[in-house]
Amino acid sequence: MKFRYWRITVLAVVMVLMAPLAAIAAEQTVDIEVLPADTLTIDVQWELGLGAAVPGGTTAGNDFEISITNTTSGGWAVTVEAEDFKSYTYDNCDDYGCERVDTDPLYTMGAQYIHMDSGEQNWGDPNQLTLHAGYLTAAYTPFALLEGTSDVYGSLGIHDRYPSIKVSVPGGQELASYWTTLTYTIEGV
């Protein structure tokens, strides 16, 4: 009987000693994003609503996202330009949505009421990324939004810096819904 007891005890001790050895195994997942060489691209949030029923003489705004990829050897600059706002309504609605159509009569609001702000600096060396804020001066006039040196390399998501667009609606503006298109351009410098 002593022999059996000793075998069970040894087996139990061996199992207890082996349990910690099994716990030292670990897994790790490694991700890598491969970017195309010699590429300079920009992507912005496709559509941005600034709110409904904004009274004339007030300002409405919202944050948006920008993503930049730079695998060139140089720096880059982003400009933005806008068309004047045009009044619109919806027509031809069905299960898939509605078509945006210009109102009749058509009302406009100048692009100079758009205020752009590229957000806060919280990426790397402040001398590597230059952020700008200000009003657009007129339709189709480029506004320098941000600039990066050659050290701003790889994929950069600027959504965490809270870039924003604000529109200061002039008092006396015709009551309507308005829309415009902003065009962002990135170029090597």
JOQUI-V357355 format. One record per backbone hydrogen bond with DSSP energy under -0.5 kcal/mol. CO is the residue of the C=O (numbers start at 0). NH is the residue of the N-H. If there is no record, write none. Layout:
[[CO;NH] [CO;NH]]
//
This chain:
[[0;4] [1;5] [2;6] [3;7] [4;8] [5;9] [6;10] [7;11] [8;12] [9;13] [10;14] [11;15] [12;16] [13;17] [14;18] [15;19] [16;20] [17;21] [18;22] [20;23] [21;24] [28;30] [31;33] [32;34] [35;38] [38;70] [40;68] [42;66] [52;54] [54;57] [57;168] [59;166] [61;164] [63;162] [64;44] [65;157] [66;42] [67;155] [68;40] [69;153] [70;37] [74;188] [75;147] [76;186] [77;144] [77;145] [78;184] [79;142] [80;182] [81;139] [84;108] [85;178] [86;102] [87;176] [88;100] [90;98] [93;96] [96;93] [98;90] [100;88] [106;86] [108;84] [109;112] [110;113] [112;114] [112;167] [113;115] [113;135] [114;165] [115;133] [116;163] [119;121] [124;127] [124;128] [127;148] [128;130] [129;146] [131;117] [133;115] [137;140] [139;141] [142;79] [142;144] [144;131] [145;77] [146;129] [147;75] [148;151] [150;152] [153;69] [153;155] [155;67] [155;157] [156;159] [157;160] [157;162] [158;161] [160;119] [162;63] [163;116] [164;61] [165;114] [166;59] [166;168] [168;56] [169;172] [173;175] [176;87] [178;85] [180;82] [181;183] [182;80] [184;78] [186;76]]
//
